[in-house]
């Protein structure tokens, strides 16, 4: 009988990477063994968890729901291991962390005071950057990244989900009727994020897996999500951004969430990544466990927001 936990690890890695072969490489097992683990898991549950095509693998609704439980279980196991290791290794020294600008300012920096209280011997060197940094060459201990992690030489741990919402200000919607379908987006001013292939200046992706591509146009493109939020608040156009950027504005009524005829995309998640060439030191494990605990099971930025129906 195949190991149950190993099956969950394979499933979680497939969800993060999007392929069985990539998951196998990341877990240092053969593709055949990874396939056997997935088959055994689905047989045991009596339900399919994945959509498989010749090009990619995505989660179906059952898979997305099961992933949340699996991640909690694996997180608890990881925390148990980290607790045991903490008895032998002190969390201290300087931790060099690189995070995206908007997410870092909004969600990471407010937590650093509590982290400092938990680990008085630890200091943080924080780098805010939306570019893809080279952890080894630039000397970063850990980085936070949003979306699919392509570099399989890195260890990636999913610490939070990342949903997208379509939104505009009441002022903009008073001038333009809100779209009811993705086909109507072509008549709206869609403000694009230039660092994303999913919600960029010329196309936005819909469907939970981003498989529905919709052409869009707009008179503002920016490489920073907060700049697009500010423009949307001023009534310039519509934005399609993660809930950590627009959640507070929607809850306060400054932006209005818009529902279309297709589901809004969900990005693979928020990941903590570090180099795989060595066992992470206690300071890295403590930092990642701390964030995972803060963001699980549901991150603050997702609370009391609309959920797109499949």
C-alpha positions in Angstrom: 0.0 0.0 0.0 1.4 3.4 -1.1 2.2 5.9 1.6 -0.8 8.2 2.2 1.2 11.3 3.2 3.4 10.8 0.1 0.3 10.8 -2.0 -0.8 14.1 -0.5 2.6 15.6 -1.1 2.6 14.5 -4.7 -0.9 16.0 -5.1 0.1 19.3 -3.5 3.2 19.6 -5.7 1.2 18.8 -8.8 -1.2 21.6 -7.8 1.7 24.0 -7.4 3.7 23.1 -10.5 1.0 22.0 -12.9 2.6 18.8 -14.0 3.2 15.3 -12.7 6.7 15.1 -14.1 7.6 18.5 -12.5 6.2 17.3 -9.2 8.2 14.1 -9.4 11.4 16.0 -10.0 10.7 18.4 -7.1 10.1 15.4 -4.8 13.1 13.4 -6.1 11.0 10.5 -7.3 10.3 8.9 -10.7 7.4 10.1 -12.8 6.1 6.5 -12.7 6.0 6.6 -8.9 4.4 10.0 -8.8 1.7 8.8 -11.2 1.1 5.7 -9.0 0.7 7.9 -5.9 -1.9 10.1 -7.7 -3.8 7.1 -8.9 -3.8 5.5 -5.5 -5.0 8.8 -3.9 -7.9 9.2 -6.3 -8.8 5.5 -6.0 -8.9 5.8 -2.2 -11.0 8.9 -2.3 -13.2 7.6 -5.1 -13.1 10.9 -6.9 -11.0 12.6 -9.6 -9.0 15.6 -8.4 -7.4 16.7 -11.7 -8.3 17.9 -15.2 -5.7 16.2 -17.4 -5.0 17.3 -21.0 -2.1 16.7 -23.3 -0.8 20.2 -22.4 -1.3 20.7 -18.7 -2.9 19.5 -15.5 -5.3 21.7 -13.5 -7.4 21.1 -10.4 -11.1 20.5 -10.7 -13.6 21.7 -8.0 -13.1 18.6 -5.9 -9.3 19.0 -6.2 -9.4 22.6 -5.1 -11.5 21.7 -2.0 -9.3 18.8 -1.2 -6.1 20.9 -1.6 -7.2 23.2 1.2 -7.4 20.2 3.6 -4.2 18.6 2.3 -2.3 21.9 2.8 -3.5 22.2 6.4 -2.4 18.6 7.1 1.0 19.1 5.5 1.4 22.4 7.3 0.7 20.8 10.6 3.2 18.0 9.8 5.8 20.7 8.8 5.1 22.6 12.0 5.6 19.5 14.1 8.9 18.9 12.4 9.9 22.5 12.8 8.9 22.5 16.5 11.1 19.4 17.1 14.0 21.0 15.1 13.6 24.3 17.1 14.6 22.5 20.2 18.0 21.9 18.7 18.5 25.1 16.6 18.1 28.7 17.7 16.3 31.1 15.4 18.6 34.1 15.1 20.9 36.1 12.9 19.9 38.2 9.8 17.2 36.9 7.5 17.3 38.4 4.0 13.8 38.3 2.6 12.7 39.5 -0.9 8.9 40.2 -1.4 6.7 41.9 -4.1 6.3 45.6 -3.4 2.5 45.8 -2.8 2.1 42.5 -1.1 5.1 43.2 1.1 4.0 46.6 2.3 0.4 45.5 2.8 0.7 42.0 4.2 4.3 41.2 5.3 5.6 44.4 7.0 2.6 44.6 9.4 3.6 41.2 10.7 7.3 41.8 11.3 6.8 43.3 14.8 5.1 40.1 16.0 7.9 38.1 14.3 10.4 40.1 16.2 8.6 39.5 19.5 8.6 35.7 18.8 12.3 35.6 17.8 14.2 38.5 19.6 17.6 37.2 18.2 16.3 37.5 14.6 16.7 40.6 12.4 15.2 41.0 9.0 16.8 42.6 5.9 13.7 43.2 3.7 13.9 43.8 -0.1 10.8 45.0 -1.9 10.9 44.2 -5.6 8.5 42.9 -8.2 11.3 41.5 -10.5 12.3 37.8 -10.3 15.4 37.8 -8.1 18.2 35.2 -8.2 18.2 33.9 -4.6 21.6 32.4 -4.7 23.4 35.0 -6.8 21.9 37.9 -4.8 22.2 36.3 -1.4 18.5 36.1 -0.4 17.5 33.5 2.2 13.9 33.4 1.1 11.5 35.1 -1.2 7.7 35.5 -1.5 6.3 35.1 -4.9 2.8 35.1 -6.3 1.7 32.8 -9.1 3.2 29.8 -10.7 6.8 29.0 -9.7 8.6 28.0 -12.9 12.1 27.4 -11.5 12.1 23.8 -10.3 15.6 24.2 -8.7 13.8 26.1 -5.9 11.8 24.7 -3.0 8.3 26.3 -3.0 5.8 26.2 -0.2 2.3 27.5 -0.8 1.4 29.7 2.1 -1.8 31.2 0.9 -4.4 31.2 -1.9 -4.6 34.1 -4.3 -8.0 34.9 -5.9 -8.6 37.5 -8.5 -11.5 40.0 -8.5 -12.8 42.4 -11.2 -13.6 45.8 -9.8 -14.4 49.4 -10.6 -15.4 52.5 -8.7 -19.0 53.6 -8.3 -18.1 56.7 -10.2 -16.9 54.7 -13.2 -20.0 52.4 -13.1 -22.3 55.4 -12.9 -20.9 56.5 -16.3 -20.6 53.0 -17.9 -22.9 50.1 -17.4 -21.1 47.2 -15.7 -20.3 44.3 -18.0 -22.3 41.1 -17.6 -20.1 38.9 -19.8 -16.4 38.6 -20.7 -17.3 39.6 -24.3 -18.4 43.0 -23.0 -15.0 43.9 -21.6 -13.9 45.1 -25.0 -16.1 48.2 -24.6 -14.6 49.1 -21.2 -11.4 50.8 -20.2 -9.4 48.0 -18.7 -6.3 49.0 -16.8 -3.5 46.5 -17.3 -0.6 45.2 -15.2 2.5 45.1 -17.3 4.4 42.5 -15.3 1.7 39.8 -15.8 0.9 37.6 -18.7 -2.5 36.8 -17.2 -3.9 40.3 -16.6 -1.7 42.4 -18.8 -2.5 45.4 -21.0 -3.9 43.4 -24.0 -5.5 40.3 -22.5 -7.1 39.0 -19.3 -7.6 35.4 -18.4 -10.8 33.9 -16.9 -11.9 30.5 -15.7 -10.4 29.1 -12.5 -7.4 27.9 -14.4 -7.1 30.9 -16.6 -7.9 29.0 -19.8 -10.4 31.6 -21.2 -8.4 34.4 -22.8 -10.2 37.7 -23.4 -8.7 40.7 -25.4 -8.9 44.0 -23.6 -7.7 47.6 -24.1 -7.2 50.5 -21.7 -5.5 53.9 -21.5 -3.3 53.1 -18.5 -0.7 50.3 -18.1 1.4 50.1 -14.9 4.0 47.8 -13.4 2.6 48.3 -9.9 -0.8 47.1 -8.6 -1.3 49.9 -6.1 -1.0 52.4 -9.0 -3.8 50.6 -10.8 -5.9 50.6 -7.7 -5.4 54.3 -7.2 -6.5 54.9 -10.8 -9.6 52.7 -10.4 -10.5 54.6 -7.2 -10.3 57.8 -9.2 -12.8 56.4 -11.7 -10.4 55.9 -14.6 -11.3 52.3 -15.5 -11.7 48.7 -14.4 -9.0 46.6 -12.8 -8.6 42.8 -12.5 -6.3 42.3 -9.5 -5.7 39.9 -6.5 -7.9 40.2 -3.5 -5.0 41.4 -1.3 -4.9 44.5 -3.4 -8.7 45.2 -3.8 -10.2 43.5 -0.8 -10.2 46.5 1.6 -11.5 48.8 -1.1 -14.4 46.5 -1.9 -15.3 46.0 1.7 -15.3 49.7 2.3 -17.4 50.3 -0.8 -14.8 52.4 -2.6 -14.7 49.8 -5.3 -17.5 47.5 -6.5 -16.9 43.8 -7.4 -18.2 42.8 -10.8 -19.5 39.3 -11.6 -19.3 38.0 -15.2 -20.6 34.9 -17.0 -17.3 33.2 -16.6 -15.5 32.4 -13.3 -12.7 34.7 -12.2 -9.2 33.3 -12.3 -7.4 32.0 -9.2 -3.6 32.1 -9.3 -1.7 29.1 -8.1 -1.1 30.8 -4.8 1.3 32.8 -2.7 4.6 30.9 -2.2 7.6 31.1 0.0 10.7 29.9 -2.0 14.2 29.1 -1.1 17.2 27.4 -2.7 17.1 23.6 -2.8 20.9 23.1 -2.6 20.9 23.0 1.2 18.6 22.3 4.2 17.0 25.6 5.1 18.3 27.1 8.4 16.1 27.5 11.4 15.5 31.2 10.6 14.1 30.4 7.2 11.8 27.6 8.5 10.6 29.8 11.4 9.8 32.7 9.0 7.8 30.5 6.6 6.0 28.7 9.3 5.1 32.0 10.9 3.6 33.3 7.6 1.8 30.1 6.8 0.2 30.2 10.3 -0.9 33.7 9.8 -2.4 33.1 6.3 -4.1 29.7 6.9 -6.7 28.5 6.5 -8.1 31.7 5.0 -6.0 34.9 4.6 -7.3 38.1 6.0 -7.6 39.8 2.6 -10.2 37.2 1.4 -12.7 37.6 4.2 -16.2 38.8 3.4 -15.6 39.0 -0.3 -17.7 37.6 -3.2 -16.8 34.1 -4.5 -17.0 33.4 -8.2 -19.3 30.6 -9.0 -18.0 27.8 -11.3 
